[in-house]
Amino acid sequence: MHGPSLGPSHSESLKAATSLITARCDHEKALSADDCIMDVIGKNNSEHFFVATQQADLRKRILKIPGVSEHLWLSWPGLPALFESSSGA
């Protein structure tokens, strides 16, 4: 089974993506969205979360977490994806 517009070549990617869980905020006291995301990720991202954001400040904070060294930038519309690595490799 595959998504109608993806075709069979992407069916495994679709299956993997639909198996991901979404983290939920359970803070009793209101936090900013950035602070909530950082709290859910924790000090070392032990749950291996993927975070999608357009916020440059949040990206900078996330990249300070040990073990988080690569991120993906997607250009829109019709521009190719650009992969960056903060490790310099």
C-alpha positions in Angstrom: 0.0 0.0 0.0 1.3 3.5 -0.8 0.0 7.1 -0.8 -1.7 7.8 -4.1 0.7 10.6 -5.1 3.9 9.1 -3.8 4.0 5.8 -5.8 5.4 2.5 -4.7 9.0 3.8 -4.6 8.2 5.9 -1.5 5.9 3.5 0.3 8.6 2.5 2.9 9.3 6.2 3.6 5.6 6.8 4.1 5.2 3.8 6.3 8.2 5.0 8.5 6.8 8.5 8.7 3.4 7.4 9.8 4.9 5.3 12.6 6.5 8.3 14.2 4.9 9.6 17.4 4.2 13.3 18.2 5.4 14.6 21.5 2.8 16.5 23.6 3.3 19.3 26.0 2.2 18.4 29.5 3.6 21.5 31.3 1.3 22.8 34.1 2.7 26.3 33.8 2.6 28.0 30.4 5.9 28.1 28.6 6.9 29.7 25.3 6.8 27.3 22.4 10.6 27.4 22.1 11.1 26.7 25.8 8.5 23.9 25.7 10.2 22.2 22.7 13.6 22.5 24.4 12.2 21.0 27.6 10.7 18.1 25.7 13.9 17.4 23.9 15.9 17.6 27.1 19.6 18.0 27.6 20.7 15.2 25.2 17.7 14.4 23.0 17.6 10.9 24.4 14.3 10.2 22.5 15.9 11.2 19.2 13.3 13.8 18.3 13.1 15.4 14.9 12.2 19.1 15.1 11.0 21.1 12.2 11.1 24.8 12.6 11.6 28.0 10.7 12.8 29.8 13.9 16.6 30.6 13.6 16.9 31.1 17.4 15.4 27.7 18.1 17.6 26.0 15.6 20.7 27.5 17.2 19.5 26.3 20.7 18.8 22.8 19.3 22.3 22.6 17.7 23.9 23.2 21.1 22.6 19.9 22.3 25.3 17.2 22.3 24.9 14.7 19.5 22.7 17.0 17.4 25.0 18.0 14.5 23.0 17.8 11.3 19.9 19.5 10.1 18.0 19.7 6.9 16.9 22.9 5.2 14.1 22.7 2.6 13.7 25.4 0.1 10.3 26.3 -1.3 8.9 26.2 -3.9 10.7 24.0 -6.4 14.2 24.6 -5.1 16.4 21.6 -4.2 16.8 20.6 -0.6 20.1 21.7 1.0 21.7 19.5 3.6 24.0 21.1 6.1 26.2 19.7 8.8 27.4 21.9 11.7 30.2 19.3 12.3 32.1 20.7 9.3 32.4 17.1 7.9 
